[in-house]
Amino acid sequence: MKLEMDQKLNQELQIREEAIRKRADDQYQMTLKEKEVQMDQLRAQMKEMERKVNQGSMQLQGEAQELVLEELLINFFRFDEIREVSKGIRGADVIQVVKTQYGKECGKIIYESKRTKAFSDAWITKLKSDMIAERADFAVIVTETMPKDMDSFGFKDGVWICSFHEVQGVAALLREAIIGVFNTKV
């Protein structure tokens, strides 16, 4: 009888131990799954943060090109007035008011600076409306990526398009054209 009782007690103990092990294993599996879900969420957050950093970086690159463009125009065309269009204000990025050496205003050139991986024809439409609003003589898109049908600077749909390396030459040509028309009128 004692043997039977011991066996029964051992069986009960084994059943309880097995139930405790099962609960502990279930608890471990739940904790493991929670950590896995947490890691997936963290990975998704990291990807989102990386995307935001890259986007911010692209904006900074664009702003840097605008500033360098402004400096280039200021240094190269000393008689002209070069104005930055503030962020958040509709319009081109830079306005060049062409002046003679005596300070007479001859005309305007507006510039839109783009530093993206793909060219958008919507830029042309926007810059043409900015050109009308500003009463500019010429509009120039300075871009890192040219339209598919252009290898180098050129004229497309009423707007000049050039790379940053070509802008100084394009600006000089357009400026001379404005001064030539002004002198003819005078």
WOPELIN-V998436 format. One line per field, one symbol per residue. ss: DSSP state (H for helix, E for strand, - for the rest). A space follows every 10 residues. Layout:
BEGIN
ss = ???
END
This chain:
BEGIN
ss = -HHHHHHHHH HHHHHHHHHH HHHHHHHHHH HHHHHHHHHH HHHHHHHHHH HHHHHHHHHH HHHHHHHHHH HHHHHH---- EEEE------ ---EEEEEE- ----EEEEEE EEEE------ -HHHHHHHHH HHHH---EEE EEE------- ---EEE--EE EE----HHHH HHHHHHHHHH HHHHH-
END
